[in-house]
Amino acid sequence: MKSLWQKYHPQFSFAIAIPIAILGGLMGLGGAEFRLPVLASYLGYSARQAVPLNLAIGLVTIVFSLLSRSKTLAFDSLIPYQSILL
């Protein structure tokens, strides 16, 4: 028989994601580091699983941010920093 924790895991995960998303949005990508303690403690991921998952979520965030801002951002100003970015 499943415990209450296992039964409501998706709802709890979503409820925890809301304040983390708000903090991450207010503080920038660095503020999203609040995900790591939640992944490791509340959601039960080991540190070896939580760190790469957190980095992957951050990478997806950056890619979608660049794609959504590409309509208003001129990438010409980034050309001098191409060696650093790649």
Secondary structure, DSSP 8 states (H G I E B T S, - for coil): ---HHHHTHHHHHHHHHHHHHHHHHHH-GGGGGGHHHIIIIIS---HHHHHHHHHHHHHHHHHHHHHHHTTTS-GGGGGGGHHHH-
